Amino acid sequence: MRPGTRLRLEAVKPFFSLIPDEKKEIYDMGGFDGIIACELKKKRPKANITVVDIDKNGLQKAKNKGLNTISSSVLSLPIEDNSADLVLALDLIEHIKEDSLAIKEISRVLKNGGKLILSTPKENGVVFPLISKKRSEEINRGWGHVRRGYKLEELENIFS
């Protein structure tokens, strides 16, 4: 498992117990290979979990794990309005120039009372211990980040 995926999984696991054990429509936006979705499926087997990503290689890996997949950008989701009980968007929006459009599109597919679990780097980006700031910035750019992270106020503005 990739180190970043391990960190995201450990961060989101406590929320799994808050999801009722019943049939729910759950989308993992930018879920790549479905590792986190697969772990959620083990805890909530009745849920209909779909991984949404633009990376076809990652989606094939998710499909091989028995997960539903949709090849799509989060900016234009082929998902019905008000159909999702839960959306995961873990370390996704820092990769998208039109971040507010992505949040609007996620909001469109969420049911009234639906939940979004979102993570993103804070304003100075992902910092790696024992690595220089310059090297950390190179790694972040290599991961396709279009911004280094967010201030709390910036996230509040996107969601308002």
DSSP file (Angstrom, degrees, kcal/mol; ACC not computed):
  #  RESIDUE AA STRUCTURE BP1 BP2  ACC     N-H-->O    O-->H-N    N-H-->O    O-->H-N    TCO  KAPPA ALPHA  PHI   PSI    X-CA   Y-CA   Z-CA
    1    1 A M              0   0    0      0, 0.0     5,-0.0     0, 0.0     0, 0.0   0.000 360.0 360.0 360.0 136.0    0.0    0.0    0.0
    2    2 A R     >  -     0   0    0      1,-0.1     4,-2.3     4,-0.0     3,-0.2  -0.375 360.0-121.1 -63.9 143.3    1.3    3.5   -0.9
    3    3 A P  H  > S+     0   0    0      0, 0.0     4,-2.3     0, 0.0     5,-0.2   0.879 112.1  51.5 -56.2 -41.2    2.3    5.5    2.2
    4    4 A G  H  > S+     0   0    0      1,-0.2     4,-2.4     2,-0.2     5,-0.2   0.888 109.7  49.6 -63.9 -38.3   -0.2    8.3    1.4
    5    5 A T  H  > S+     0   0    0     -3,-0.2     4,-2.9     2,-0.2    -1,-0.2   0.914 109.1  52.6 -65.5 -42.0   -3.0    5.8    1.0
    6    6 A R  H  X S+     0   0    0     -4,-2.3     4,-2.5     1,-0.2    -2,-0.2   0.922 110.4  48.1 -58.9 -45.0   -2.1    4.3    4.4
    7    7 A L  H  X S+     0   0    0     -4,-2.3     4,-2.0     2,-0.2    -2,-0.2   0.924 113.0  47.1 -63.3 -44.7   -2.2    7.7    6.0
    8    8 A R  H  X S+     0   0    0     -4,-2.4     4,-2.2     2,-0.2     5,-0.2   0.911 111.7  51.5 -63.3 -41.7   -5.6    8.6    4.5
    9    9 A L  H  X S+     0   0    0     -4,-2.9     4,-2.2     1,-0.2    -2,-0.2   0.936 110.5  47.4 -61.1 -46.8   -7.0    5.2    5.5
   10   10 A E  H  < S+     0   0    0     -4,-2.5    -1,-0.2     1,-0.2    -2,-0.2   0.860 112.9  50.2 -63.9 -34.1   -5.9    5.6    9.1
   11   11 A A  H  < S+     0   0    0     -4,-2.0    -1,-0.2    -5,-0.2    -2,-0.2   0.858 117.5  38.2 -70.6 -35.2   -7.4    9.1    9.1
   12   12 A V  H >X S+     0   0    0     -4,-2.2     3,-1.8     1,-0.2     4,-0.7   0.707  92.4  86.1 -92.6 -21.2  -10.7    8.0    7.7
   13   13 A K  H >X S+     0   0    0     -4,-2.2     3,-1.4     1,-0.3     4,-0.6   0.852  82.3  60.4 -50.6 -42.6  -11.2    4.7    9.5
   14   14 A P  H 34 S+     0   0    0      0, 0.0     3,-0.4     0, 0.0    -1,-0.3   0.801 101.1  56.3 -58.9 -25.2  -12.8    6.2   12.6
   15   15 A F  H X4 S+     0   0    0     -3,-1.8     3,-1.4     1,-0.2     4,-0.5   0.716  88.0  77.1 -77.6 -20.6  -15.6    7.6   10.5
   16   16 A F  H X< S+     0   0    0     -3,-1.4     3,-1.4    -4,-0.7    -1,-0.2   0.877  89.7  56.2 -56.9 -38.6  -16.5    4.1    9.1
   17   17 A S  T 3< S+     0   0    0     -4,-0.6    -1,-0.3    -3,-0.4    -2,-0.2   0.694  98.9  61.7 -69.7 -17.1  -18.3    3.3   12.4
   18   18 A L  T <  S+     0   0    0     -3,-1.4    -1,-0.3    -4,-0.2    -2,-0.2   0.588  84.0  91.8 -82.9 -10.5  -20.5    6.4   12.0
   19   19 A I  S <  S-     0   0    0     -3,-1.4     5,-0.0    -4,-0.5    67,-0.0  -0.755  87.0-116.6 -87.2 121.3  -21.9    5.0    8.7
   20   20 A P        -     0   0    0      0, 0.0     2,-1.9     0, 0.0    -2,-0.1  -0.220  22.4-117.2 -57.2 145.4  -25.1    3.0    9.4
   21   21 A D  S    S+     0   0    0     -4,-0.1     2,-0.3     2,-0.1    23,-0.0  -0.514  80.8  94.5 -85.6  71.5  -24.8   -0.7    8.4
   22   22 A E  S    S-     0   0    0     -2,-1.9     2,-0.5    22,-0.1    24,-0.1  -0.888  91.1 -57.9-147.3 176.1  -27.5   -0.6    5.8
   23   23 A K        +     0   0    0     -2,-0.3     2,-0.3    24,-0.1    24,-0.2  -0.468  65.8 165.2 -66.2 117.5  -27.7   -0.1    2.1
   24   24 A K        -     0   0    0     -2,-0.5    24,-3.3    20,-0.1     2,-0.7  -0.954  39.8-124.1-131.5 150.6  -26.1    3.2    1.3
   25   25 A E  E     +a   48   0A   0     -2,-0.3    60,-2.4    22,-0.2    61,-1.8  -0.879  38.2 177.6 -95.7 114.6  -24.9    4.8   -2.0
   26   26 A I  E     -ab  49  86A   0     22,-2.6    24,-2.5    -2,-0.7     2,-0.4  -0.967  13.3-166.1-124.7 133.6  -21.3    5.7   -1.4
   27   27 A Y  E     -ab  50  87A   0     59,-2.1    61,-3.0    -2,-0.4     2,-0.8  -0.975  10.7-156.0-120.9 131.5  -18.9    7.2   -3.9
   28   28 A D  E >   -ab  51  88A   0     22,-2.9    24,-2.4    -2,-0.4     3,-1.4  -0.855  20.1-154.3-104.6  94.6  -15.1    7.4   -3.5
   29   29 A M  E 3  S+a   52   0A   0     59,-2.5    61,-0.5    -2,-0.8    24,-0.2  -0.539  79.9   4.6 -74.9 127.6  -14.1   10.4   -5.7
   30   30 A G  T 3  S+     0   0    0     22,-3.0    -1,-0.3    -2,-0.3    23,-0.2   0.794  85.9 149.3  69.8  27.0  -10.6   10.1   -6.9
   31   31 A G    X   -     0   0    0     -3,-1.4     3,-2.5    21,-1.0     4,-0.4   0.458  26.5-174.5 -76.6  -1.9  -10.4    6.7   -5.2
   32   32 A F  T 3  S+     0   0    0     20,-0.3    30,-0.4     1,-0.3    -1,-0.2  -0.199  70.9   9.1  49.2-102.0   -7.9    5.4   -7.8
   33   33 A D  T 3  S-     0   0    0     -2,-0.3    -1,-0.3    28,-0.1    32,-0.1   0.393  99.3-116.9 -95.1   2.8   -7.4    1.7   -7.0
   34   34 A G    <>  +     0   0    0     -3,-2.5     4,-2.8    -6,-0.1     5,-0.2   0.631  68.2 137.1  79.2  14.1  -10.1    1.3   -4.4
   35   35 A I  H  > S+     0   0    0     -4,-0.4     4,-1.8     2,-0.2     5,-0.1   0.943  79.0  39.3 -60.6 -47.4   -8.0    0.4   -1.5
   36   36 A I  H  > S+     0   0    0     -5,-0.3     4,-2.3     2,-0.2    -1,-0.2   0.917 116.2  51.2 -69.8 -41.8   -9.9    2.7    0.9
   37   37 A A  H  > S+     0   0    0      1,-0.2     4,-2.4    -6,-0.2    -2,-0.2   0.883 108.5  53.2 -60.3 -38.1  -13.3    1.8   -0.7
   38   38 A C  H  X S+     0   0    0     -4,-2.8     4,-1.5     2,-0.2    -1,-0.2   0.898 108.4  48.9 -64.9 -41.3  -12.4   -1.9   -0.2
   39   39 A E  H  X S+     0   0    0     -4,-1.8     4,-1.1    -5,-0.2    -1,-0.2   0.896 111.8  49.5 -64.9 -39.7  -11.7   -1.4    3.5
   40   40 A L  H  X S+     0   0    0     -4,-2.3     4,-2.4     1,-0.2     3,-0.4   0.900 106.2  56.5 -64.2 -40.7  -15.0    0.5    3.9
   41   41 A K  H  < S+     0   0    0     -4,-2.4    -1,-0.2     1,-0.2    -2,-0.2   0.851 102.2  56.1 -60.7 -35.3  -16.8   -2.4    2.1
   42   42 A K  H  < S+     0   0    0     -4,-1.5    -1,-0.2     1,-0.2    -2,-0.2   0.865 114.2  39.6 -63.2 -35.6  -15.4   -4.8    4.6
   43   43 A K  H  < S+     0   0    0     -4,-1.1    -2,-0.2    -3,-0.4    -1,-0.2   0.786 129.2  30.1 -84.1 -29.6  -17.0   -2.7    7.4
   44   44 A R    ><  +     0   0    0     -4,-2.4     3,-1.6    -5,-0.1    -1,-0.2  -0.627  67.5 167.4-131.1  72.7  -20.2   -1.9    5.6
   45   45 A P  T 3  S+     0   0    0      0, 0.0    -1,-0.1     0, 0.0    -4,-0.1   0.704  74.0  60.2 -65.3 -20.4  -20.9   -4.9    3.2
   46   46 A K  T 3  S+     0   0    0      2,-0.1   -22,-0.1   -24,-0.1     2,-0.1   0.664  85.0 101.9 -79.9 -14.7  -24.5   -3.8    2.4
   47   47 A A  S <  S-     0   0    0     -3,-1.6     2,-0.9   -24,-0.2   -22,-0.2  -0.374  72.9-132.1 -72.6 146.4  -23.3   -0.5    1.0
   48   48 A N  E     -a   25   0A   0    -24,-3.3   -22,-2.6    -2,-0.1     2,-0.5  -0.872  33.8-171.5 -95.5 102.6  -23.1    0.1   -2.8
   49   49 A I  E     -a   26   0A   0     -2,-0.9    19,-1.3   -24,-0.2     2,-0.4  -0.851   8.1-173.9-107.5 130.4  -19.6    1.6   -3.1
   50   50 A T  E     -ac  27  68A   0    -24,-2.5   -22,-2.9    -2,-0.5     2,-0.5  -0.982  16.2-144.3-125.9 130.8  -18.4    3.1   -6.4
   51   51 A V  E     -ac  28  69A   0     17,-2.7    19,-2.4    -2,-0.4     2,-0.5  -0.815  16.3-164.6 -91.8 129.5  -14.9    4.3   -7.1
   52   52 A V  E     +ac  29  70A   0    -24,-2.4   -22,-3.0    -2,-0.5   -21,-1.0  -0.969  26.4 134.6-117.6 125.4  -14.8    7.4   -9.4
   53   53 A D  E     - c   0  71A   0     17,-1.9    19,-1.5    -2,-0.5    20,-0.1  -0.980  54.8-132.0-160.5 163.3  -11.5    8.4  -11.1
   54   54 A I  S    S+     0   0    0     -2,-0.3     2,-0.9    17,-0.2    19,-0.1   0.530  83.1  95.4 -96.2  -9.5  -10.0    9.4  -14.4
   55   55 A D     >  -     0   0    0      1,-0.2     4,-2.4    17,-0.1     5,-0.2  -0.725  56.1-168.5 -88.0 106.0   -7.2    6.9  -14.1
   56   56 A K  H  > S+     0   0    0     -2,-0.9     4,-2.0     1,-0.2    -1,-0.2   0.831  85.4  55.3 -65.7 -32.9   -8.2    3.8  -16.0
   57   57 A N  H  > S+     0   0    0      2,-0.2     4,-1.6     1,-0.2    -1,-0.2   0.927 110.2  45.9 -65.1 -43.6   -5.3    1.7  -14.6
   58   58 A G  H  > S+     0   0    0      1,-0.2     4,-2.1     2,-0.2    -2,-0.2   0.914 110.9  52.8 -63.3 -42.7   -6.4    2.5  -11.1
   59   59 A L  H  X S+     0   0    0     -4,-2.4     4,-2.8     1,-0.2    -1,-0.2   0.860 104.8  55.4 -62.7 -35.3  -10.0    1.8  -11.9
   60   60 A Q  H  X S+     0   0    0     -4,-2.0     4,-2.3     2,-0.2    -1,-0.2   0.902 107.3  50.0 -63.3 -39.5   -9.1   -1.6  -13.3
   61   61 A K  H  X S+     0   0    0     -4,-1.6     4,-0.8     2,-0.2    -2,-0.2   0.903 111.4  48.6 -64.0 -40.7   -7.4   -2.4  -10.0
   62   62 A A  H ><>S+     0   0    0     -4,-2.1     5,-2.0   -30,-0.4     3,-0.7   0.914 110.7  50.6 -63.9 -42.7  -10.6   -1.3   -8.1
   63   63 A K  H ><5S+     0   0    0     -4,-2.8     3,-2.0     1,-0.2    -2,-0.2   0.887 104.9  57.2 -62.3 -39.1  -12.7   -3.4  -10.4
   64   64 A N  H 3<5S+     0   0    0     -4,-2.3    -1,-0.2     1,-0.3    -2,-0.2   0.727 101.5  57.5 -64.4 -21.2  -10.4   -6.4   -9.8
   65   65 A K  T <<5S-     0   0    0     -4,-0.8    -1,-0.3    -3,-0.7    -2,-0.2   0.417 126.0-103.6 -86.7   0.5  -11.2   -6.0   -6.1
   66   66 A G  T < 5S+     0   0    0     -3,-2.0     2,-0.2     1,-0.3    -3,-0.2   0.633  76.2 138.5  88.5  14.7  -14.9   -6.4   -6.9
   67   67 A L      < -     0   0    0     -5,-2.0    -1,-0.3    -8,-0.1     2,-0.2  -0.611  57.1-112.8 -92.5 152.8  -15.8   -2.7   -6.6
   68   68 A N  E     -c   50   0A   0    -19,-1.3   -17,-2.7    -2,-0.2     2,-0.3  -0.546  39.5-164.0 -72.9 147.9  -18.1   -0.7   -8.9
   69   69 A T  E     -c   51   0A   0    -19,-0.2     2,-0.4    -2,-0.2   -17,-0.2  -0.977  19.5-166.5-138.1 151.8  -16.2    1.9  -10.9
   70   70 A I  E     -c   52   0A   0    -19,-2.4   -17,-1.9    -2,-0.3     2,-1.0  -0.986  17.7-143.9-134.9 125.9  -17.0    5.0  -13.0
   71   71 A S  E     +c   53   0A   0     -2,-0.4     2,-0.3   -19,-0.2   -17,-0.2  -0.793  55.3 116.0 -88.3 104.0  -14.4    6.6  -15.3
   72   72 A S        -     0   0    0    -19,-1.5     2,-0.2    -2,-1.0   -17,-0.1  -0.988  65.2-107.2-165.1 153.7  -15.1   10.3  -14.9
   73   73 A S    >   -     0   0    0      3,-0.3     3,-1.2    -2,-0.3   -20,-0.1  -0.613  31.5-126.2 -78.6 148.4  -13.9   13.6  -13.8
   74   74 A V  T 3  S+     0   0    0     -2,-0.2     3,-0.4     1,-0.2    -1,-0.1   0.617 106.4  71.4 -70.2 -10.9  -15.4   14.9  -10.6
   75   75 A L  T 3  S+     0   0    0      1,-0.3    -1,-0.2    30,-0.1     2,-0.1   0.660 112.1  22.7 -79.2 -15.9  -16.2   18.1  -12.6
   76   76 A S  S <  S-     0   0    0     -3,-1.2    -3,-0.3    29,-0.0    -1,-0.3  -0.590  81.9-170.0-151.2  80.2  -18.9   16.3  -14.6
   77   77 A L        -     0   0    0     -3,-0.4     2,-1.4    -2,-0.1    -3,-0.1  -0.575  23.4-144.0 -82.8 130.9  -20.3   13.3  -12.8
   78   78 A P        +     0   0    0      0, 0.0     2,-0.4     0, 0.0    -1,-0.1  -0.333  67.4 114.8 -84.4  54.9  -22.6   10.8  -14.6
   79   79 A I  S    S-     0   0    0     -2,-1.4     3,-0.1     5,-0.0    -2,-0.1  -0.969  71.8-105.5-128.5 139.1  -24.5   10.4  -11.4
   80   80 A E    >   -     0   0    0     -2,-0.4     3,-0.8     1,-0.1     4,-0.2  -0.238  42.6 -95.2 -63.3 150.2  -28.1   11.3  -10.7
   81   81 A D  T 3  S+     0   0    0      1,-0.2    28,-0.3     2,-0.1    -1,-0.1  -0.301 104.9   8.8 -57.8 147.3  -28.9   14.4   -8.5
   82   82 A N  T 3  S+     0   0    0     26,-2.5    -1,-0.2    28,-0.4    28,-0.2   0.827  94.4 116.9  51.6  42.9  -29.5   13.6   -4.8
   83   83 A S    <   +     0   0    0     26,-1.7     2,-0.5    -3,-0.8    27,-0.2   0.576  46.0  85.5-115.6 -12.4  -28.4   10.0   -5.0
   84   84 A A  E     - d   0 110A   0     25,-3.2    27,-3.1    -4,-0.2   -58,-0.2  -0.785  43.9-173.6-100.7 131.6  -25.4    9.7   -2.8
   85   85 A D  E    S+     0   0A   0    -60,-2.4    30,-2.4    -2,-0.5     2,-0.3   0.804  81.5  12.8 -82.3 -33.4  -25.6    9.1    1.0
   86   86 A L  E     -bd  26 115A   0    -61,-1.8   -59,-2.1    28,-0.2     2,-0.4  -0.997  61.8-167.0-147.4 137.7  -21.8    9.6    1.4
   87   87 A V  E     -bd  27 116A   0     28,-2.2    30,-2.8    -2,-0.3     2,-0.5  -0.996   8.5-156.1-125.3 129.7  -19.0   10.9   -0.7
   88   88 A L  E     +bd  28 117A   0    -61,-3.0   -59,-2.5    -2,-0.4     2,-0.2  -0.902  15.7 172.4 -98.4 131.4  -15.3   10.5    0.0
   89   89 A A  E >   + d   0 118A   0     28,-2.9    30,-1.8    -2,-0.5     2,-0.7  -0.675  13.7 178.2-135.9  78.3  -13.0   13.1   -1.5
   90   90 A L  E 3   - d   0 119A   0    -61,-0.5    30,-0.1     1,-0.3    28,-0.1  -0.752  68.7 -23.4 -95.7 116.3   -9.7   12.3    0.1
   91   91 A D  T 3  S+     0   0    0     28,-1.7    -1,-0.3    -2,-0.7    29,-0.2   0.930 107.3 115.8  49.8  53.0   -6.8   14.4   -1.0
   92   92 A L    X   +     0   0    0     27,-0.8     3,-2.3    -3,-0.5     4,-0.2   0.776  52.0  61.4-113.1 -49.7   -8.5   15.2   -4.2
   93   93 A I  G >  S+     0   0    0     26,-0.3     3,-1.5     1,-0.3     6,-0.1   0.728  92.3  67.1 -67.8 -21.5   -9.4   18.9   -4.5
   94   94 A E  G 3  S+     0   0    0      1,-0.3    52,-2.7    54,-0.1    53,-1.2   0.606  99.3  55.5 -70.9  -7.8   -5.8   20.1   -4.4
   95   95 A H  G <  S+     0   0    0     -3,-2.3     2,-0.5    50,-0.3    -1,-0.3   0.440  96.3  78.8 -95.9  -3.8   -5.4   18.4   -7.8
   96   96 A I    X   -     0   0    0     -3,-1.5     3,-0.6    -4,-0.2     6,-0.1  -0.923  59.8-160.2-118.3 120.5   -8.3   20.3   -9.4
   97   97 A K  T 3  S+     0   0    0     -2,-0.5     2,-1.3     1,-0.3     3,-0.3   0.919  96.4  52.4 -60.4 -43.6   -8.0   23.9  -10.7
   98   98 A E  T 3> S+     0   0    0      1,-0.2     4,-1.9     2,-0.1     3,-0.4  -0.411  70.4 154.4 -91.1  58.8  -11.8   24.3  -10.6
   99   99 A D  H <>  +     0   0    0     -2,-1.3     4,-2.0    -3,-0.6    -1,-0.2   0.852  69.3  52.6 -59.7 -38.6  -12.0   23.2   -7.0
  100  100 A S  H  > S+     0   0    0     -3,-0.3     4,-2.1     1,-0.2    -1,-0.2   0.867 108.1  52.0 -67.7 -33.8  -15.3   25.1   -6.3
  101  101 A L  H  > S+     0   0    0     -3,-0.4     4,-2.3     2,-0.2    -1,-0.2   0.888 107.5  53.0 -65.9 -38.9  -16.9   23.5   -9.4
  102  102 A A  H  X S+     0   0    0     -4,-1.9     4,-2.4     1,-0.2    -2,-0.2   0.918 109.7  47.9 -61.7 -43.0  -15.8   20.1   -8.0
  103  103 A I  H  X S+     0   0    0     -4,-2.0     4,-2.6     1,-0.2    -2,-0.2   0.889 110.7  51.5 -66.5 -38.8  -17.5   20.8   -4.7
  104  104 A K  H  X S+     0   0    0     -4,-2.1     4,-2.0     2,-0.2    -1,-0.2   0.903 110.7  48.5 -62.7 -40.1  -20.7   22.0   -6.5
  105  105 A E  H  X S+     0   0    0     -4,-2.3     4,-1.5     2,-0.2    -2,-0.2   0.900 111.8  48.5 -69.0 -40.3  -20.8   18.8   -8.5
  106  106 A I  H  X S+     0   0    0     -4,-2.4     4,-1.4     1,-0.2     3,-0.2   0.920 110.7  51.9 -63.0 -42.5  -20.3   16.7   -5.3
  107  107 A S  H  < S+     0   0    0     -4,-2.6    -2,-0.2     1,-0.2    -1,-0.2   0.873 104.6  57.9 -61.0 -37.2  -23.1   18.7   -3.6
  108  108 A R  H  < S+     0   0    0     -4,-2.0   -26,-2.5     1,-0.2    -1,-0.2   0.889 110.0  42.1 -60.5 -40.8  -25.4   18.1   -6.6
  109  109 A V  H  < S+     0   0    0     -4,-1.5   -25,-3.2   -28,-0.3   -26,-1.7   0.690  94.5  97.2 -84.8 -17.4  -25.1   14.3   -6.2
  110  110 A L  E  < S-d   84   0A   0     -4,-1.4   -28,-0.4   -28,-0.2   -25,-0.2  -0.500  75.3-124.0 -72.6 138.3  -25.4   14.2   -2.4
  111  111 A K  E >   -     0   0A   0    -27,-3.1     3,-2.8    -2,-0.2     2,-0.3  -0.321  43.1 -80.7 -67.7 160.2  -28.8   13.6   -0.9
  112  112 A N  E 3  S+     0   0A   0      1,-0.3    -1,-0.1   -30,-0.2     3,-0.1  -0.525 128.2  18.3 -57.9 125.4  -30.3   16.0    1.5
  113  113 A G  E 3  S+     0   0A   0     -2,-0.3    -1,-0.3     1,-0.3    -2,-0.1   0.443  96.7 143.0  85.1  -0.4  -28.5   15.1    4.7
  114  114 A G  E <   -     0   0A   0     -3,-2.8     2,-0.4    -7,-0.1    -1,-0.3  -0.265  44.2-126.3 -68.0 162.7  -25.8   13.3    2.8
  115  115 A K  E     -d   86   0A   0    -30,-2.4   -28,-2.2    -3,-0.1     2,-0.5  -0.869  14.1-158.6-118.3 146.0  -22.3   13.5    4.1
  116  116 A L  E     -d   87   0A   0     -2,-0.4     2,-0.6   -30,-0.2   -28,-0.2  -0.991   2.3-163.6-119.1 127.1  -19.0   14.5    2.6
  117  117 A I  E     +d   88   0A   0    -30,-2.8   -28,-2.9    -2,-0.5     2,-0.4  -0.956  23.1 174.8-108.8 113.1  -15.7   13.3    4.1
  118  118 A L  E     -d   89   0A   0     -2,-0.6     2,-0.3   -30,-0.2   -28,-0.2  -0.939  14.2-179.4-123.3 138.2  -13.0   15.5    2.6
  119  119 A S  E     +d   90   0A   0    -30,-1.8   -28,-1.7    -2,-0.4   -27,-0.8  -0.982  10.4 158.1-131.9 150.6   -9.3   15.8    3.3
  120  120 A T        -     0   0    0     -2,-0.3    30,-0.1   -29,-0.2    29,-0.0  -0.964  45.6 -86.6-161.9 153.2   -6.7   18.0    1.7
  121  121 A P        -     0   0    0      0, 0.0    29,-1.8     0, 0.0     5,-0.1  -0.303  48.0-109.9 -63.4 150.3   -3.3   19.4    2.6
  122  122 A K  B >   -e  150   0B   0     27,-0.3     3,-2.6     3,-0.2    29,-0.2  -0.190  53.0 -71.0 -72.8 177.4   -3.2   22.5    4.7
  123  123 A E  T 3  S+     0   0    0     27,-1.3    28,-0.2    26,-0.3    25,-0.1   0.645 130.0  49.4 -51.1 -28.3   -2.0   25.8    3.2
  124  124 A N  T 3  S-     0   0    0      1,-0.3    -1,-0.3    26,-0.2    25,-0.2   0.286 107.3-122.0 -98.6  12.3    1.7   24.9    2.9
  125  125 A G    <   -     0   0    0     -3,-2.6     2,-0.4    25,-0.1    -1,-0.3  -0.096  51.0 -31.4  81.0 179.9    1.3   21.5    1.2
  126  126 A V        -     0   0    0     10,-0.1     2,-0.5    22,-0.1    14,-0.2  -0.608  60.8-161.0 -75.4 127.4    2.4   18.1    2.3
  127  127 A V        -     0   0    0     -2,-0.4     6,-0.1    13,-0.0    -2,-0.1  -0.945   3.8-150.0-114.1 132.1    5.6   18.2    4.2
  128  128 A F    >   -     0   0    0     -2,-0.5     3,-1.4     4,-0.2     8,-0.1  -0.855  19.8-118.9-103.0 131.2    7.7   15.1    4.5
  129  129 A P  T 3  S+     0   0    0      0, 0.0     3,-0.1     0, 0.0    -1,-0.0  -0.375  96.4  16.1 -65.2 146.5    9.9   14.6    7.6
  130  130 A L  T 3  S+     0   0    0      1,-0.2     2,-0.4    -2,-0.0     0, 0.0   0.595 105.8 102.4  68.6  13.4   13.6   14.4    7.0
  131  131 A I  S <  S-     0   0    0     -3,-1.4    -1,-0.2     3,-0.0    -3,-0.1  -0.975  77.9-107.0-125.2 141.4   13.3   15.8    3.5
  132  132 A S     >  -     0   0    0     -2,-0.4     4,-2.4     1,-0.1    -4,-0.2  -0.197  27.3-115.3 -62.7 156.6   14.1   19.4    2.5
  133  133 A K  H  > S+     0   0    0      1,-0.2     4,-2.3     2,-0.2     5,-0.2   0.900 117.2  54.4 -58.9 -41.7   11.3   21.9    1.8
  134  134 A K  H  > S+     0   0    0      1,-0.2     4,-1.9     2,-0.2    -1,-0.2   0.926 109.2  46.6 -59.3 -46.2   12.5   22.1   -1.8
  135  135 A R  H  > S+     0   0    0      1,-0.2     4,-2.4     2,-0.2    -1,-0.2   0.890 109.7  54.5 -65.7 -39.0   12.3   18.3   -2.3
  136  136 A S  H  X S+     0   0    0     -4,-2.4     4,-2.5     1,-0.2    -1,-0.2   0.911 107.9  50.2 -58.6 -42.6    8.9   18.2   -0.7
  137  137 A E  H  X S+     0   0    0     -4,-2.3     4,-2.2     1,-0.2    -1,-0.2   0.887 109.2  51.1 -64.5 -38.7    7.7   20.8   -3.2
  138  138 A E  H  X S+     0   0    0     -4,-1.9     4,-2.2     2,-0.2    -2,-0.2   0.912 110.7  48.8 -62.6 -43.2    9.1   18.7   -6.1
  139  139 A I  H  X S+     0   0    0     -4,-2.4     4,-1.2     2,-0.2    -2,-0.2   0.932 109.9  51.6 -63.2 -46.0    7.3   15.6   -4.8
  140  140 A N  H ><>S+     0   0    0     -4,-2.5     5,-1.6     1,-0.2     3,-0.5   0.912 110.7  47.9 -58.3 -44.2    4.0   17.5   -4.4
  141  141 A R  H ><5S+     0   0    0     -4,-2.2     3,-1.9     1,-0.2    -1,-0.2   0.895 107.4  56.9 -63.7 -38.7    4.2   18.9   -8.0
  142  142 A G  H 3<5S+     0   0    0     -4,-2.2    -1,-0.2     1,-0.3    -2,-0.2   0.753 100.2  59.3 -63.9 -23.5    5.0   15.3   -9.2
  143  143 A W  T <<5S-     0   0    0     -4,-1.2    -1,-0.3    -3,-0.5    -2,-0.2   0.422 122.3-105.7 -84.9   2.0    1.7   14.2   -7.7
  144  144 A G  T < 5 +     0   0    0     -3,-1.9     2,-0.2     1,-0.2    -3,-0.2   0.692  59.5 164.6  85.1  18.8   -0.2   16.6   -9.9
  145  145 A H      < -     0   0    0     -5,-1.6   -50,-0.3     1,-0.2    -1,-0.2  -0.527  23.6-169.5 -69.4 133.2   -1.1   19.2   -7.2
  146  146 A V  S    S+     0   0    0    -52,-2.7     2,-0.3    -2,-0.2   -51,-0.2   0.509  78.3  25.9 -97.7  -9.0   -2.3   22.4   -8.7
  147  147 A R  S    S-     0   0    0    -53,-1.2    -1,-0.2    -7,-0.1     3,-0.1  -0.983  76.6-125.7-147.9 156.0   -2.0   24.1   -5.4
  148  148 A R  S    S-     0   0    0     -2,-0.3     2,-0.3     1,-0.2   -22,-0.1   0.710  72.9 -70.7 -76.3 -20.4    0.0   23.5   -2.2
  149  149 A G        -     0   0    0    -25,-0.2     2,-0.4   -26,-0.1   -26,-0.3  -0.968  53.4 -77.3 154.6-167.8   -3.0   23.3    0.1
  150  150 A Y  B     -e  122   0B   0    -29,-1.8   -27,-1.3    -2,-0.3     2,-0.3  -0.948  17.9-135.3-132.7 144.6   -5.7   25.4    1.7
  151  151 A K     >  -     0   0    0     -2,-0.4     4,-1.7   -29,-0.2     3,-0.4  -0.662  38.5-112.5 -83.3 154.0   -6.2   27.8    4.5
  152  152 A L  H  > S+     0   0    0     -2,-0.3     4,-2.4     1,-0.2     5,-0.2   0.892 118.5  56.0 -55.1 -41.2   -9.3   27.1    6.6
  153  153 A E  H  > S+     0   0    0      1,-0.2     4,-2.2     2,-0.2    -1,-0.2   0.868 103.5  54.3 -62.0 -36.8  -10.9   30.3    5.3
  154  154 A E  H  > S+     0   0    0     -3,-0.4     4,-2.0     2,-0.2    -1,-0.2   0.912 109.3  47.1 -65.0 -41.4  -10.4   29.2    1.7
  155  155 A L  H  X S+     0   0    0     -4,-1.7     4,-2.0     2,-0.2    -2,-0.2   0.907 110.1  53.2 -65.4 -41.0  -12.2   25.9    2.3
  156  156 A E  H  X S+     0   0    0     -4,-2.4     4,-1.0     1,-0.2    -2,-0.2   0.896 108.8  50.3 -60.7 -39.8  -15.0   27.8    4.1
  157  157 A N  H  < S+     0   0    0     -4,-2.2     3,-0.4     1,-0.2    -1,-0.2   0.901 108.6  51.5 -64.9 -41.5  -15.4   30.1    1.0
  158  158 A I  H  < S+     0   0    0     -4,-2.0    -1,-0.2     1,-0.2    -2,-0.2   0.889 114.1  44.2 -61.8 -39.1  -15.6   27.1   -1.3
  159  159 A F  H  <        0   0    0     -4,-2.0    -1,-0.2     1,-0.2    -2,-0.2   0.615 360.0 360.0 -84.6 -11.8  -18.3   25.6    0.8
  160  160 A S     <        0   0    0     -4,-1.0    -1,-0.2    -3,-0.4    -2,-0.2   0.480 360.0 360.0 -87.1 360.0  -20.3   28.8    1.3
